[in-house]
């Protein structure tokens, strides 16, 4: 991969700046946002959606803020954020630690800080803070023969700290996503084959130990329910069963906007957040689901192209980190709603309701756009 050195001063003309933005990338984000709003409206504005009607207007507010963030981050040089990467990292680690003492609990998980006007979830912004700090470190530690234990020790430690804090909340799904980000970025800069083989062996050995001593009872039940949802159809298997009914009943063309029985009659749980894709599948069918998934694939492809055109390795690593964050979110969320993965609390980027998730996603996409904005010498 070729990197193009440092950029000289850019023209500040609005017209010239507009020409440097990846228009196709931006349009895809906008279309996915629109799909998300349509689905959220359907999920929250029916007469049966008691207490959810305000969420649509709130999401429009967060979406407006998200687009402002996206455009500002695009225009600003992404290297500004890497200079303060460790500051962002420390702030987020402190916020994660505070969650354990003063965090708000919902559905048995303590993941949020109540800021009065906003419920802030530090584990969301921790993903971007980790990406920035790993990009800064790994850009300076790449090796032709691959990274060894000595080079990996420090970035592994920086990943292990937030991983442990997020597991404690408990939020195993997000914690594993942090590991996925670390693994993706490390593999991108190359790792010695012996390290990869050892990591694979450790993973195989640790699975039974984690099952017996690391997982809580409800987490084990999620895995067992994933294997056999019928073992507890009214308890742990309920979400999975109702989600698959919603997805399957949409067939090819769907039941139509606000005509999905599973979502409109409130059989489908958390239909505005984790199961928003189930609403999409039921009302717009296989055609709507596949079209949305293709849009995500195009978004990922554009991101890969941006990484290959980055002017230096730090920018490419930022893109790879954000791309892995989005990719794992999409695959895990869609996988769980169609029954291919255990149920975990992972929202679908750009579609699910949630201020912290949406703003973090738009910030991450803004970083990718910023790398594209400065891909060549000016």
C-alpha positions in Angstrom: 0.0 0.0 0.0 1.3 3.4 -0.9 1.0 6.5 1.3 1.4 10.0 -0.1 3.3 11.9 2.5 2.2 15.1 4.3 -0.2 17.5 2.7 0.5 21.2 2.1 -1.9 23.9 3.0 -5.3 23.4 1.6 -7.5 25.9 -0.2 -10.2 27.1 2.1 -12.7 27.9 -0.7 -16.1 26.3 0.1 -16.4 25.2 -3.6 -13.0 23.6 -3.6 -13.7 21.9 -0.2 -17.0 20.5 -1.6 -15.2 18.9 -4.5 -12.9 17.1 -2.1 -15.8 15.4 -0.2 -16.6 11.8 -1.2 -20.1 12.6 -2.5 -21.1 8.9 -3.0 -20.0 8.0 0.5 -22.1 10.9 1.9 -25.2 10.0 -0.1 -25.1 6.4 1.1 -24.9 7.6 4.7 -27.9 10.0 4.1 -30.0 7.2 2.5 -29.3 4.8 5.4 -30.3 7.6 7.8 -33.5 8.1 5.9 -34.2 4.3 6.0 -33.6 4.5 9.8 -36.0 7.3 10.3 -38.7 5.6 8.2 -38.4 2.5 10.3 -38.2 4.4 13.6 -41.3 6.3 12.7 -43.1 3.0 12.0 -41.9 1.5 15.2 -42.7 4.4 17.5 -45.7 6.2 16.1 -48.4 3.5 16.1 -51.3 3.8 18.7 -49.9 0.7 20.5 -46.4 2.3 20.9 -47.0 3.6 24.4 -44.2 5.9 25.6 -42.2 5.7 22.4 -43.7 8.5 20.3 -41.2 11.1 21.5 -38.2 9.0 20.3 -38.7 9.9 16.7 -38.3 13.7 17.3 -35.4 13.0 19.6 -33.7 11.0 16.8 -34.2 13.8 14.4 -32.4 16.1 16.8 -29.5 13.6 17.3 -29.4 13.1 13.5 -29.1 16.8 12.9 -26.3 17.0 15.5 -24.7 14.0 13.9 -24.5 15.6 10.4 -23.0 18.8 11.9 -20.3 16.6 13.5 -19.8 14.7 10.3 -19.2 17.8 8.2 -17.0 19.5 10.8 -14.9 16.4 11.2 -14.6 16.0 7.4 -13.2 19.5 7.0 -10.8 19.4 9.9 -7.6 17.5 9.5 -7.9 14.1 11.2 -4.3 14.4 12.5 -5.7 17.0 15.0 -7.5 14.1 16.7 -4.6 11.8 16.7 -2.5 14.4 18.5 -5.0 14.3 21.4 -5.6 10.5 21.1 -4.3 9.7 24.6 -6.3 12.5 26.1 -9.5 11.2 24.6 -8.5 7.7 25.7 -7.9 8.6 29.3 -11.2 10.6 29.5 -13.1 7.7 28.2 -11.4 5.2 30.6 -12.3 7.6 33.5 -15.9 7.7 32.2 -16.1 3.9 32.0 -14.8 3.7 35.5 -17.3 6.2 36.8 -20.1 4.1 35.3 -19.4 1.4 37.9 -20.0 4.0 40.7 -22.6 6.4 39.5 -23.9 4.9 36.3 -27.6 4.4 35.5 -28.9 0.8 35.2 -31.4 -0.3 32.6 -32.4 -3.9 32.0 -29.9 -5.1 34.6 -26.9 -3.4 32.9 -25.1 -0.4 34.3 -23.8 1.3 31.1 -24.9 5.0 31.2 -24.0 8.3 32.8 -26.8 10.6 33.4 -25.7 14.1 32.2 -29.1 15.6 32.8 -30.0 16.5 29.2 -28.4 13.3 27.8 -27.8 9.7 28.8 -24.2 9.2 27.8 -22.8 5.7 27.1 -19.0 5.8 27.5 -18.5 2.4 25.9 -19.7 3.9 22.5 -17.1 6.7 22.4 -14.5 4.4 23.8 -14.5 2.6 20.5 -13.4 5.7 18.6 -10.9 6.7 21.4 -9.3 3.2 21.1 -9.2 3.5 17.3 -7.3 6.8 17.5 -4.8 5.7 20.1 -4.1 2.4 18.3 -3.7 4.2 15.0 -1.2 6.6 16.6 0.8 3.7 18.1 0.6 1.1 15.3 1.6 3.6 12.6 5.0 3.9 14.3 5.4 0.2 15.1 4.8 -1.6 11.8 7.4 -4.1 10.7 8.1 -5.8 7.4 8.4 -9.2 9.2 5.3 -8.5 11.3 4.8 -7.3 14.8 6.0 -9.5 17.7 5.1 -9.7 21.3 7.2 -6.7 22.3 5.5 -4.4 19.8 2.0 -5.7 20.6 2.3 -5.5 24.4 1.5 -1.8 24.8 -1.5 -1.6 22.4 -2.8 -4.9 23.9 -2.7 -3.4 27.3 -4.5 -0.2 26.1 -7.2 -2.5 24.7 -7.4 -4.7 27.8 -8.2 -1.8 30.2 -11.5 -0.7 28.5 -12.3 -4.3 27.7 -12.3 -5.2 31.4 -14.3 -2.2 32.4 -17.0 -2.9 29.7 -17.2 -6.6 30.7 -17.9 -5.5 34.3 -20.9 -3.4 33.3 -21.8 -6.2 32.0 -21.7 -5.7 28.2 -19.9 -8.6 26.7 -21.0 -7.8 23.2 -19.4 -4.3 23.2 -16.3 -5.7 24.9 -15.8 -8.3 22.2 -16.3 -5.5 19.6 -13.3 -3.7 21.2 -11.2 -6.8 20.7 -12.4 -7.0 17.1 -11.2 -3.5 16.5 -7.8 -4.3 18.0 -7.5 -7.5 16.0 -8.5 -5.8 12.7 -6.0 -3.0 13.1 -3.2 -5.2 14.2 -3.7 -7.6 11.3 -3.7 -4.7 9.0 -0.2 -3.7 10.0 0.9 -7.4 9.9 1.6 -9.7 12.8 4.1 -12.6 12.9 2.4 -15.9 12.0 3.6 -17.4 15.2 1.6 -14.8 17.1 -1.5 -15.5 15.2 -1.1 -19.3 15.7 -0.6 -18.7 19.4 -3.6 -16.4 19.7 -5.8 -19.0 17.9 -4.6 -21.7 20.3 -5.2 -19.6 23.4 -8.7 -18.8 22.1 -9.5 -22.5 21.7 -8.2 -23.3 25.2 -9.9 -20.4 26.8 -13.4 -21.1 25.4 -14.3 -23.8 28.0 -12.7 -21.8 30.8 -14.7 -18.7 29.9 -17.9 -20.8 29.7 -17.4 -22.4 33.1 -15.9 -19.4 35.0 -16.3 -16.2 33.0 -19.9 -16.1 31.8 -22.8 -15.2 34.0 -25.9 -17.4 34.0 -28.0 -15.1 31.8 -25.1 -15.0 29.2 -24.9 -18.8 29.2 -28.7 -18.9 28.7 -28.3 -16.6 25.7 -25.9 -19.0 24.0 -28.1 -22.0 24.8 -31.2 -20.2 23.6 -29.3 -19.3 20.4 -28.7 -23.0 19.8 -32.3 -23.9 20.7 -34.7 -21.0 21.1 -37.6 -23.3 21.8 -36.1 -24.4 25.2 -37.6 -21.2 26.8 -40.0 -19.6 24.3 -41.6 -17.2 26.8 -38.3 -16.3 28.5 -34.8 -16.1 27.1 -35.9 -17.4 23.7 -38.8 -14.9 23.2 -36.8 -12.2 21.5 -35.2 -14.5 19.0 -38.4 -16.3 18.2 -40.4 -13.1 17.7 -37.6 -11.5 15.6 -37.5 -14.5 13.3 -41.2 -14.5 12.9 -41.1 -10.8 11.9 -38.3 -11.3 9.4 -39.9 -14.4 7.8 -43.4 -13.0 7.6 -42.2 -10.1 5.5 -41.5 -12.6 2.6 -40.2 -10.9 -0.6 -42.0 -7.5 -0.7 -43.0 -7.0 2.9 -46.4 -6.2 4.5 -46.1 -2.5 3.9 -45.3 0.6 5.9 -46.8 0.4 9.5 -48.5 -2.9 8.6 -46.2 -5.3 10.3 -48.1 -7.2 12.9 -45.1 -8.3 15.0 -43.9 -4.7 15.4 -47.2 -2.8 15.4 -48.8 -5.1 18.0 -45.7 -5.0 20.2 -44.8 -8.7 20.0 -41.3 -7.6 18.8 -39.2 -6.3 21.7 -36.8 -3.4 21.5 -38.0 -2.8 18.0 -36.7 0.8 18.0 -33.1 -0.2 18.9 -31.6 -3.7 18.7 -34.4 -5.1 16.6 -34.9 -2.2 14.1 -33.8 -4.5 11.3 -36.7 -6.9 12.1 -39.1 -4.0 11.6 -37.5 -3.3 8.2 -37.7 -7.0 7.2 -41.3 -7.4 8.2 -42.6 -4.2 6.5 -40.3 -4.1 3.4 -39.5 -7.8 3.0 -36.4 -9.5 1.5 -36.1 -6.7 -1.1 -35.9 -3.9 1.5 -33.5 -5.9 3.7 -31.2 -6.9 0.9 -31.2 -3.3 -0.5 -30.2 -2.0 3.0 -27.5 -4.6 3.4 -26.1 -3.8 -0.1 -25.9 -0.1 0.9 -23.8 -1.1 3.9 -21.6 -3.2 1.6 -21.1 -0.2 -0.7 -20.3 1.9 2.4 -17.7 -0.6 3.5 -16.2 -0.8 -0.1 -15.9 3.0 -0.2 -14.1 2.9 3.1 -11.6 0.3 1.9 -10.9 2.4 -1.1 -10.3 5.4 1.1 -7.9 3.4 3.3 -5.9 2.4 0.1 -5.7 6.1 -0.9 -4.7 7.5 2.5 -1.8 9.9 2.4 -0.1 8.1 5.3 -0.4 5.0 7.5 -2.2 6.8 10.5 -5.0 7.8 8.2 -5.3 4.3 6.8 -5.4 2.8 10.3 -8.1 5.1 11.4 -10.2 4.1 8.4 -9.6 0.4 9.1 -10.5 0.9 12.8 -13.8 2.7 12.0 -14.6 0.2 9.3 -14.1 -2.8 11.6 -16.3 -1.1 14.2 -19.1 -0.6 11.7 -18.7 -4.0 10.1 -18.9 -5.9 13.3 -21.9 -3.9 14.5 -23.8 -4.6 11.2 -22.9 -8.3 11.1 -23.6 -9.0 14.8 -26.9 -7.0 14.8 -28.3 -8.6 11.6 -27.0 -12.0 12.6 -28.8 -11.9 15.9 -32.2 -10.7 14.5 -32.2 -13.6 11.9 -31.1 -16.2 14.4 -27.5 -16.7 13.2 -25.9 -15.2 16.4 -26.8 -15.0 20.1 -28.9 -12.0 21.2 -26.6 -9.2 22.4 -27.2 -5.5 22.9 -25.5 -4.2 19.7 -27.4 -1.5 17.8 -27.5 -1.3 14.0 -25.4 1.7 12.9 -27.4 4.6 11.3 -30.7 2.8 11.8 -31.2 2.1 15.5 -32.4 4.7 17.9 -29.9 6.1 20.3 -28.0 9.4 20.8 -24.6 8.0 21.9 -24.6 5.3 19.1 -25.7 7.7 16.3 -23.3 10.5 17.2 -20.4 8.1 17.6 -21.1 6.5 14.3 -21.4 9.9 12.5 -18.1 11.0 14.1 -16.4 7.8 12.9 -17.8 8.2 9.4 -16.6 11.8 9.6 -13.0 10.6 10.3 -13.2 8.3 7.2 -14.4 11.3 5.2 -11.6 13.4 6.5 -9.0 10.9 5.4 -10.6 10.9 1.9 -10.7 14.7 2.0 -6.9 14.7 2.3 -6.0 11.7 0.3 -3.8 13.6 -2.1 -1.2 16.3 -2.0 -2.7 19.8 -2.5 
